[in-house]
């Protein structure tokens, strides 16, 4: 039983970590971008050398299917681990350790269980509601809604999606996994088996925030519960016998930690998991709240960053070319190109701070979309 639970919780950490890395732009600076390149570029290259071309192709197809196609495996994984993790916390924490504990009670059990139900319901909502799929019938409506975002650099007017055979509205993107164009596209989420876009972004944010709060609350209750055990059993004043030397030792924090971990291994393990996932999900939730306040999306941040990096590199290259130019024609040509690059760079619509409260009102006032049934095709991104 313990082996199964530990293995399940380990899969949760690995799966969540891989999911977060999938959502990170591999070209972005920083630790996450470096980890993305290591996991999805360096490791496959090492496997290719070890396994050989033929075996690696089979391995690569499996990876492509798992990360870049629409399948229910990750949703099933979430249900098993989320419900399983809650049941483990319920059994080893709420039902065993919360009895006669001076710092926690079954009121905390009721609060924690209610929060868990909210989390499971938020997952159901995020999976159920569509992201705002653009088709020929509503194409013009979406084009008009975001027409002020056409800057002829990041978003071009009259830019057609060849797959959907429609004009691409500003802020939209064609998702190759779902094979549809999505309005105000943020990213494709493997946990909910669909894209996150204009219509379902509020449910995705709710999904992330509720899970962050639940993990943080589980970690908080874990600390209170363990401190209650220390107080109840007077562990700070106790003496412990060394199992090897049989010597009596006065209590220290290290000895108490070992004692608690030995007696409550599964509960402490899941509390540690709550801490790790709580930190990760809280940071992820704050990131999305920040983007809501800036009226932007993950996809737009990446595209804008790519364009600005390209223009900076071009500006640097042309300035060097202008410095090294020797003839009037070379000087004129470099100057003209440099002006064009700077004009394009100035055209890019920058993020505008609208505030988190105003942004949340805008996101949560979006009407629900339940009527569209996209054609799902398993295609590599």
DRENDO-1510 file (C-alpha; in Angstrom, 1 decimal, always signed):
<recs>
REC; n; res; u; v; w
REC; 1; UNK; +0.0; +0.0; +0.0 .
REC; 2; UNK; +2.7; +2.5; +1.0 .
REC; 3; UNK; +4.8; +1.6; -2.1 .
REC; 4; UNK; +1.7; +2.3; -4.3 .
REC; 5; UNK; +1.0; +5.6; -2.7 .
REC; 6; UNK; +4.6; +6.8; -2.9 .
REC; 7; UNK; +4.8; +5.7; -6.5 .
REC; 8; UNK; +1.6; +7.6; -7.3 .
REC; 9; UNK; +2.8; +10.8; -5.6 .
REC; 10; UNK; +6.1; +10.5; -7.4 .
REC; 11; UNK; +4.3; +10.3; -10.7 .
REC; 12; UNK; +2.4; +13.4; -9.8 .
REC; 13; UNK; +5.5; +15.4; -9.1 .
REC; 14; UNK; +7.2; +14.2; -12.4 .
REC; 15; UNK; +4.0; +14.7; -14.4 .
REC; 16; UNK; +3.4; +18.2; -13.1 .
REC; 17; UNK; +7.0; +19.2; -13.6 .
REC; 18; UNK; +7.0; +18.0; -17.2 .
REC; 19; UNK; +3.7; +19.8; -17.8 .
REC; 20; UNK; +5.2; +23.1; -16.6 .
REC; 21; UNK; +8.2; +22.6; -18.8 .
REC; 22; UNK; +6.0; +21.9; -21.8 .
REC; 23; UNK; +4.4; +25.3; -21.3 .
REC; 24; UNK; +7.7; +27.1; -21.2 .
REC; 25; UNK; +9.2; +28.6; -24.3 .
REC; 26; UNK; +12.5; +26.7; -24.9 .
REC; 27; UNK; +14.1; +29.9; -26.2 .
REC; 28; UNK; +13.3; +31.9; -23.1 .
REC; 29; UNK; +16.1; +32.8; -20.8 .
REC; 30; UNK; +16.3; +31.5; -17.2 .
REC; 31; UNK; +16.2; +28.2; -15.4 .
REC; 32; UNK; +12.9; +26.9; -16.8 .
REC; 33; UNK; +13.9; +27.6; -20.4 .
REC; 34; UNK; +17.2; +25.8; -19.8 .
REC; 35; UNK; +15.4; +22.9; -18.2 .
REC; 36; UNK; +13.0; +22.7; -21.2 .
REC; 37; UNK; +15.9; +22.5; -23.6 .
REC; 38; UNK; +17.6; +19.8; -21.5 .
REC; 39; UNK; +14.4; +17.7; -21.1 .
REC; 40; UNK; +13.1; +18.0; -24.7 .
REC; 41; UNK; +16.4; +18.5; -26.7 .
REC; 42; UNK; +19.4; +17.2; -24.8 .
REC; 43; UNK; +17.9; +14.0; -23.3 .
REC; 44; UNK; +16.3; +12.9; -26.6 .
REC; 45; UNK; +19.6; +13.4; -28.3 .
REC; 46; UNK; +21.3; +11.2; -25.7 .
REC; 47; UNK; +18.6; +8.5; -26.1 .
REC; 48; UNK; +19.0; +8.6; -29.9 .
REC; 49; UNK; +22.7; +7.8; -29.6 .
REC; 50; UNK; +22.1; +5.0; -27.0 .
REC; 51; UNK; +19.0; +3.4; -28.6 .
REC; 52; UNK; +19.8; +3.8; -32.3 .
REC; 53; UNK; +17.8; +5.4; -35.1 .
REC; 54; UNK; +15.1; +2.7; -35.4 .
REC; 55; UNK; +14.3; +2.2; -31.7 .
REC; 56; UNK; +14.4; +6.0; -31.1 .
REC; 57; UNK; +11.7; +6.6; -33.7 .
REC; 58; UNK; +9.3; +4.3; -31.7 .
REC; 59; UNK; +10.3; +6.1; -28.5 .
REC; 60; UNK; +9.8; +9.5; -30.2 .
REC; 61; UNK; +6.4; +8.6; -31.5 .
REC; 62; UNK; +5.4; +7.7; -27.9 .
REC; 63; UNK; +6.6; +11.1; -26.6 .
REC; 64; UNK; +4.9; +12.9; -29.4 .
REC; 65; UNK; +1.6; +11.1; -28.7 .
REC; 66; UNK; +1.8; +11.8; -24.9 .
REC; 67; UNK; +2.7; +15.5; -25.1 .
REC; 68; UNK; +1.5; +16.7; -28.5 .
REC; 69; UNK; -1.8; +14.9; -29.2 .
REC; 70; UNK; -5.3; +15.0; -27.7 .
REC; 71; UNK; -5.7; +11.9; -25.5 .
REC; 72; UNK; -7.4; +11.3; -22.1 .
REC; 73; UNK; -4.4; +9.8; -20.4 .
REC; 74; UNK; -3.4; +12.9; -18.5 .
REC; 75; UNK; -6.9; +13.6; -17.5 .
REC; 76; UNK; -7.2; +10.0; -16.2 .
REC; 77; UNK; -3.8; +10.5; -14.4 .
REC; 78; UNK; -5.1; +13.7; -12.8 .
REC; 79; UNK; -8.3; +12.0; -11.5 .
REC; 80; UNK; -6.4; +9.0; -10.1 .
REC; 81; UNK; -3.7; +11.1; -8.4 .
REC; 82; UNK; -5.8; +14.0; -7.2 .
REC; 83; UNK; -8.5; +11.8; -5.7 .
REC; 84; UNK; -5.9; +9.3; -4.5 .
REC; 85; UNK; -3.8; +12.1; -2.9 .
REC; 86; UNK; -6.9; +13.5; -1.2 .
REC; 87; UNK; -7.8; +10.0; +0.1 .
REC; 88; UNK; -4.3; +9.4; +1.4 .
REC; 89; UNK; -4.4; +12.8; +3.3 .
REC; 90; UNK; -7.9; +11.9; +4.6 .
REC; 91; UNK; -6.9; +8.5; +5.9 .
REC; 92; UNK; -3.4; +9.2; +7.3 .
REC; 93; UNK; -4.2; +12.8; +8.4 .
REC; 94; UNK; -7.8; +13.7; +8.9 .
REC; 95; UNK; -9.0; +10.3; +10.3 .
REC; 96; UNK; -5.9; +9.3; +12.3 .
REC; 97; UNK; -3.8; +12.2; +13.4 .
REC; 98; UNK; -6.5; +14.9; +13.7 .
REC; 99; UNK; -8.2; +13.0; +16.6 .
REC; 100; UNK; -7.3; +14.5; +20.0 .
REC; 101; UNK; -4.8; +16.9; +18.5 .
REC; 102; UNK; -4.7; +20.2; +20.3 .
REC; 103; UNK; -4.1; +22.3; +17.2 .
REC; 104; UNK; -6.3; +20.8; +14.5 .
REC; 105; UNK; -9.8; +19.4; +14.6 .
REC; 106; UNK; -12.4; +17.9; +12.3 .
REC; 107; UNK; -13.5; +21.4; +11.4 .
REC; 108; UNK; -10.3; +21.5; +9.4 .
REC; 109; UNK; -11.3; +18.1; +7.9 .
REC; 110; UNK; -14.6; +19.6; +6.7 .
REC; 111; UNK; -12.9; +22.8; +5.3 .
REC; 112; UNK; -10.2; +20.7; +3.6 .
REC; 113; UNK; -12.7; +18.3; +2.1 .
REC; 114; UNK; -14.9; +21.1; +0.9 .
REC; 115; UNK; -11.9; +22.8; -0.8 .
REC; 116; UNK; -11.0; +19.5; -2.4 .
REC; 117; UNK; -14.5; +19.2; -3.9 .
REC; 118; UNK; -14.2; +22.7; -5.3 .
REC; 119; UNK; -10.9; +21.7; -6.9 .
REC; 120; UNK; -12.4; +18.6; -8.5 .
REC; 121; UNK; -15.4; +20.7; -9.8 .
REC; 122; UNK; -13.1; +23.4; -11.2 .
REC; 123; UNK; -11.3; +20.7; -13.1 .
REC; 124; UNK; -14.6; +19.5; -14.5 .
REC; 125; UNK; -15.5; +23.0; -15.6 .
REC; 126; UNK; -12.1; +23.6; -17.2 .
REC; 127; UNK; -12.5; +20.4; -19.2 .
REC; 128; UNK; -16.1; +21.1; -20.1 .
REC; 129; UNK; -16.2; +24.6; -21.4 .
REC; 130; UNK; -14.7; +25.4; -24.9 .
REC; 131; UNK; -12.0; +28.0; -25.3 .
REC; 132; UNK; -13.7; +30.1; -28.1 .
REC; 133; UNK; -13.2; +28.2; -31.3 .
REC; 134; UNK; -13.3; +30.3; -34.4 .
REC; 135; UNK; -15.2; +29.1; -37.5 .
REC; 136; UNK; -16.6; +30.6; -40.6 .
REC; 137; UNK; -19.9; +31.5; -38.9 .
REC; 138; UNK; -18.3; +33.6; -36.1 .
REC; 139; UNK; -15.1; +34.6; -37.9 .
REC; 140; UNK; -16.2; +38.2; -38.6 .
REC; 141; UNK; -17.3; +38.7; -35.0 .
REC; 142; UNK; -13.9; +37.8; -33.6 .
REC; 143; UNK; -12.1; +39.8; -36.2 .
REC; 144; UNK; -14.1; +43.0; -35.3 .
REC; 145; UNK; -13.7; +42.3; -31.5 .
REC; 146; UNK; -9.9; +42.5; -31.6 .
REC; 147; UNK; -9.3; +44.7; -34.7 .
REC; 148; UNK; -7.4; +47.3; -32.7 .
REC; 149; UNK; -4.7; +44.8; -32.0 .
REC; 150; UNK; -3.6; +44.5; -35.7 .
REC; 151; UNK; -0.2; +46.1; -35.8 .
REC; 152; UNK; +0.9; +44.5; -39.1 .
REC; 153; UNK; +3.9; +43.0; -37.3 .
REC; 154; UNK; +2.8; +40.5; -34.7 .
REC; 155; UNK; -0.8; +40.4; -36.1 .
REC; 156; UNK; -1.4; +40.9; -39.8 .
REC; 157; UNK; -4.6; +42.0; -41.4 .
REC; 158; UNK; -6.1; +39.6; -43.9 .
REC; 159; UNK; -3.8; +36.8; -42.6 .
REC; 160; UNK; -5.5; +33.5; -43.5 .
REC; 161; UNK; -5.4; +30.2; -41.7 .
REC; 162; UNK; -5.0; +27.7; -44.5 .
REC; 163; UNK; -6.3; +24.8; -42.4 .
REC; 164; UNK; -9.5; +26.4; -41.1 .
REC; 165; UNK; -9.9; +28.6; -44.3 .
REC; 166; UNK; -10.7; +31.7; -42.3 .
REC; 167; UNK; -9.2; +35.2; -41.7 .
REC; 168; UNK; -7.1; +34.9; -38.5 .
REC; 169; UNK; -8.4; +37.4; -35.8 .
REC; 170; UNK; -5.8; +39.3; -33.8 .
REC; 171; UNK; -4.7; +37.5; -30.6 .
REC; 172; UNK; -5.8; +34.1; -32.1 .
REC; 173; UNK; -3.7; +31.1; -32.9 .
REC; 174; UNK; -4.3; +27.8; -34.7 .
REC; 175; UNK; -3.6; +24.9; -32.3 .
REC; 176; UNK; -2.1; +22.0; -34.2 .
REC; 177; UNK; -3.0; +19.6; -31.4 .
REC; 178; UNK; -6.7; +20.5; -31.4 .
REC; 179; UNK; -6.6; +21.5; -35.1 .
REC; 180; UNK; -8.7; +24.6; -34.6 .
REC; 181; UNK; -8.2; +28.3; -34.4 .
REC; 182; UNK; -8.8; +29.7; -30.8 .
REC; 183; UNK; -9.6; +33.3; -29.9 .
REC; 184; UNK; -7.3; +35.0; -27.5 .
REC; 185; UNK; -5.2; +31.9; -27.4 .
REC; 186; UNK; -3.1; +31.4; -24.2 .
REC; 187; UNK; -1.7; +27.8; -24.5 .
REC; 188; UNK; -2.8; +24.2; -25.0 .
REC; 189; UNK; -3.2; +22.4; -21.6 .
REC; 190; UNK; -2.7; +18.7; -21.5 .
REC; 191; UNK; -4.4; +18.5; -18.1 .
REC; 192; UNK; -7.8; +19.6; -19.5 .
REC; 193; UNK; -7.3; +18.1; -23.0 .
REC; 194; UNK; -8.0; +21.4; -24.8 .
REC; 195; UNK; -6.7; +24.9; -25.4 .
REC; 196; UNK; -7.0; +27.7; -23.0 .
REC; 197; UNK; -8.5; +30.7; -24.7 .
REC; 198; UNK; -11.0; +33.6; -24.5 .
REC; 199; UNK; -14.0; +31.7; -23.3 .
REC; 200; UNK; -12.6; +29.2; -20.8 .
REC; 201; UNK; -9.6; +31.2; -19.4 .
REC; 202; UNK; -11.7; +32.0; -16.3 .
REC; 203; UNK; -12.2; +28.3; -15.6 .
REC; 204; UNK; -8.5; +27.6; -16.1 .
REC; 205; UNK; -7.5; +30.4; -13.7 .
REC; 206; UNK; -10.1; +29.0; -11.2 .
REC; 207; UNK; -8.6; +25.5; -11.7 .
REC; 208; UNK; -5.1; +26.8; -11.0 .
REC; 209; UNK; -6.0; +29.0; -8.0 .
REC; 210; UNK; -8.2; +26.5; -6.2 .
REC; 211; UNK; -5.5; +23.8; -6.5 .
REC; 212; UNK; -2.8; +26.2; -5.3 .
REC; 213; UNK; -4.9; +27.2; -2.3 .
REC; 214; UNK; -5.7; +23.5; -1.5 .
REC; 215; UNK; -2.0; +22.5; -1.6 .
REC; 216; UNK; -1.1; +25.5; +0.5 .
REC; 217; UNK; -3.8; +24.7; +3.0 .
REC; 218; UNK; -2.7; +21.1; +3.2 .
REC; 219; UNK; +0.8; +22.1; +3.9 .
REC; 220; UNK; -0.4; +24.6; +6.6 .
REC; 221; UNK; -2.6; +21.9; +8.3 .
REC; 222; UNK; +0.4; +19.5; +8.1 .
REC; 223; UNK; +2.6; +21.9; +10.1 .
REC; 224; UNK; -0.2; +22.5; +12.6 .
REC; 225; UNK; -0.9; +18.8; +13.0 .
REC; 226; UNK; +2.8; +17.9; +13.5 .
REC; 227; UNK; +3.3; +20.7; +16.0 .
REC; 228; UNK; +0.2; +19.5; +17.8 .
REC; 229; UNK; +1.8; +16.0; +18.1 .
REC; 230; UNK; +5.0; +17.6; +19.5 .
REC; 231; UNK; +3.0; +19.5; +22.1 .
REC; 232; UNK; +0.7; +16.5; +23.0 .
REC; 233; UNK; +3.5; +14.0; +23.4 .
REC; 234; UNK; +5.9; +16.6; +25.0 .
REC; 235; UNK; +8.6; +15.6; +22.5 .
REC; 236; UNK; +10.7; +18.7; +23.3 .
REC; 237; UNK; +11.2; +17.4; +26.8 .
REC; 238; UNK; +11.4; +13.7; +25.9 .
REC; 239; UNK; +14.4; +11.5; +25.8 .
REC; 240; UNK; +15.1; +9.1; +23.0 .
REC; 241; UNK; +17.1; +5.8; +22.9 .
REC; 242; UNK; +19.6; +5.3; +20.1 .
REC; 243; UNK; +18.7; +2.0; +18.4 .
REC; 244; UNK; +22.3; +1.1; +17.9 .
REC; 245; UNK; +24.2; +2.2; +21.1 .
REC; 246; UNK; +21.1; +2.1; +23.4 .
REC; 247; UNK; +22.2; +5.5; +24.7 .
REC; 248; UNK; +19.6; +7.9; +26.0 .
REC; 249; UNK; +19.6; +11.2; +24.1 .
REC; 250; UNK; +17.9; +14.5; +24.9 .
REC; 251; UNK; +15.5; +15.6; +22.3 .
REC; 252; UNK; +16.7; +17.8; +19.4 .
REC; 253; UNK; +14.9; +19.0; +16.3 .
REC; 254; UNK; +16.7; +16.5; +14.2 .
REC; 255; UNK; +15.8; +13.6; +16.5 .
REC; 256; UNK; +12.2; +14.8; +16.7 .
REC; 257; UNK; +12.0; +15.1; +12.9 .
REC; 258; UNK; +13.3; +11.5; +12.5 .
REC; 259; UNK; +10.8; +10.3; +15.1 .
REC; 260; UNK; +7.8; +12.0; +13.4 .
REC; 261; UNK; +8.9; +10.8; +9.9 .
REC; 262; UNK; +9.3; +7.2; +11.2 .
REC; 263; UNK; +5.8; +7.2; +12.9 .
REC; 264; UNK; +3.9; +9.2; +10.2 .
REC; 265; UNK; +5.9; +8.5; +7.0 .
REC; 266; UNK; +2.9; +8.7; +4.5 .
REC; 267; UNK; +1.4; +11.8; +6.1 .
REC; 268; UNK; +4.7; +13.7; +6.1 .
REC; 269; UNK; +5.4; +12.6; +2.6 .
REC; 270; UNK; +2.1; +14.0; +1.3 .
REC; 271; UNK; +2.6; +17.2; +3.4 .
REC; 272; UNK; +6.0; +17.7; +1.6 .
REC; 273; UNK; +4.2; +17.1; -1.7 .
REC; 274; UNK; +1.7; +19.8; -0.7 .
REC; 275; UNK; +4.5; +22.2; +0.0 .
REC; 276; UNK; +6.3; +21.5; -3.3 .
REC; 277; UNK; +3.1; +21.6; -5.4 .
REC; 278; UNK; +1.8; +24.5; -3.4 .
REC; 279; UNK; +4.8; +26.6; -4.2 .
REC; 280; UNK; +4.8; +25.7; -7.9 .
REC; 281; UNK; +1.0; +26.2; -8.3 .
REC; 282; UNK; +1.0; +29.5; -6.4 .
REC; 283; UNK; +3.8; +30.9; -8.6 .
REC; 284; UNK; +1.9; +29.7; -11.7 .
REC; 285; UNK; -1.3; +31.3; -10.4 .
REC; 286; UNK; +0.4; +34.6; -9.6 .
REC; 287; UNK; +2.0; +34.5; -13.1 .
REC; 288; UNK; -1.5; +34.3; -14.7 .
REC; 289; UNK; -2.9; +37.0; -12.4 .
REC; 290; UNK; +0.0; +39.2; -13.5 .
REC; 291; UNK; -0.8; +38.6; -17.1 .
REC; 292; UNK; -4.5; +39.3; -16.5 .
REC; 293; UNK; -3.5; +42.6; -15.0 .
REC; 294; UNK; -1.4; +43.3; -18.1 .
REC; 295; UNK; -4.2; +42.2; -20.5 .
REC; 296; UNK; -1.9; +39.7; -22.2 .
REC; 297; UNK; -1.5; +35.9; -22.7 .
REC; 298; UNK; +1.3; +33.4; -22.6 .
REC; 299; UNK; +1.3; +33.1; -26.4 .
REC; 300; UNK; +1.4; +36.9; -26.8 .
REC; 301; UNK; +4.3; +37.2; -24.4 .
REC; 302; UNK; +6.3; +34.6; -26.3 .
REC; 303; UNK; +5.5; +36.1; -29.7 .
REC; 304; UNK; +6.3; +39.6; -28.6 .
REC; 305; UNK; +9.5; +38.5; -27.0 .
REC; 306; UNK; +10.5; +36.6; -30.2 .
REC; 307; UNK; +9.9; +39.7; -32.3 .
REC; 308; UNK; +11.6; +42.1; -30.0 .
REC; 309; UNK; +14.7; +39.8; -29.8 .
REC; 310; UNK; +14.8; +39.5; -33.5 .
REC; 311; UNK; +14.6; +43.3; -34.0 .
REC; 312; UNK; +17.3; +43.9; -31.4 .
REC; 313; UNK; +19.6; +41.5; -33.2 .
REC; 314; UNK; +18.8; +43.1; -36.5 .
REC; 315; UNK; +19.4; +46.5; -35.1 .
REC; 316; UNK; +22.8; +45.5; -33.7 .
REC; 317; UNK; +23.8; +43.8; -37.0 .
REC; 318; UNK; +22.7; +46.8; -39.1 .
REC; 319; UNK; +24.4; +49.3; -36.8 .
REC; 320; UNK; +27.7; +47.3; -37.2 .
REC; 321; UNK; +27.1; +47.1; -40.9 .
REC; 322; UNK; +26.6; +50.9; -41.0 .
REC; 323; UNK; +29.8; +51.5; -39.0 .
REC; 324; UNK; +31.8; +49.3; -41.4 .
REC; 325; UNK; +30.2; +50.8; -44.6 .
REC; 326; UNK; +32.7; +52.5; -46.9 .
REC; 327; UNK; +30.6; +53.6; -49.9 .
REC; 328; UNK; +27.6; +56.0; -50.0 .
REC; 329; UNK; +25.4; +53.2; -51.4 .
REC; 330; UNK; +26.3; +50.9; -48.5 .
REC; 331; UNK; +25.6; +53.6; -46.0 .
REC; 332; UNK; +22.3; +54.5; -47.6 .
REC; 333; UNK; +21.2; +50.8; -47.8 .
REC; 334; UNK; +22.1; +50.1; -44.1 .
REC; 335; UNK; +20.5; +53.3; -42.9 .
REC; 336; UNK; +17.2; +52.5; -44.8 .
REC; 337; UNK; +17.0; +49.0; -43.4 .
REC; 338; UNK; +17.8; +50.2; -39.9 .
REC; 339; UNK; +15.0; +52.8; -40.1 .
REC; 340; UNK; +12.6; +50.1; -41.3 .
REC; 341; UNK; +13.5; +47.8; -38.5 .
REC; 342; UNK; +13.0; +50.5; -35.9 .
REC; 343; UNK; +9.6; +51.5; -37.4 .
REC; 344; UNK; +8.5; +47.8; -37.2 .
REC; 345; UNK; +9.7; +47.6; -33.6 .
REC; 346; UNK; +7.7; +50.7; -32.7 .
REC; 347; UNK; +4.5; +49.3; -34.3 .
REC; 348; UNK; +4.4; +46.4; -31.9 .
REC; 349; UNK; +1.6; +46.9; -29.4 .
REC; 350; UNK; +3.0; +46.7; -26.0 .
REC; 351; UNK; +1.2; +45.4; -22.9 .
REC; 352; UNK; -1.0; +47.8; -21.1 .
REC; 353; UNK; -1.6; +47.6; -17.3 .
REC; 354; UNK; -5.3; +47.5; -16.6 .
REC; 355; UNK; -5.0; +46.2; -13.1 .
REC; 356; UNK; -5.8; +42.8; -11.7 .
REC; 357; UNK; -9.4; +43.6; -10.6 .
REC; 358; UNK; -10.4; +45.1; -13.9 .
REC; 359; UNK; -8.7; +42.3; -15.7 .
REC; 360; UNK; -10.5; +39.6; -13.6 .
REC; 361; UNK; -13.8; +41.3; -14.3 .
REC; 362; UNK; -13.1; +41.2; -18.0 .
REC; 363; UNK; -12.1; +37.5; -17.9 .
REC; 364; UNK; -15.0; +36.3; -15.8 .
REC; 365; UNK; -17.6; +38.3; -17.7 .
REC; 366; UNK; -16.9; +36.3; -20.8 .
REC; 367; UNK; -19.9; +34.2; -21.8 .
REC; 368; UNK; -19.5; +30.4; -21.7 .
REC; 369; UNK; -19.1; +28.4; -24.8 .
REC; 370; UNK; -20.5; +24.9; -24.8 .
REC; 371; UNK; -21.9; +24.5; -28.4 .
REC; 372; UNK; -18.7; +24.0; -30.4 .
REC; 373; UNK; -17.4; +20.6; -31.0 .
REC; 374; UNK; -13.9; +20.8; -32.6 .
REC; 375; UNK; -12.5; +18.0; -34.7 .
REC; 376; UNK; -9.7; +16.5; -32.8 .
REC; 377; UNK; -6.8; +15.1; -34.7 .
REC; 378; UNK; -3.5; +13.8; -33.3 .
REC; 379; UNK; -0.9; +16.0; -35.0 .
REC; 380; UNK; +2.6; +16.8; -33.9 .
REC; 381; UNK; +3.0; +20.4; -32.8 .
</recs>
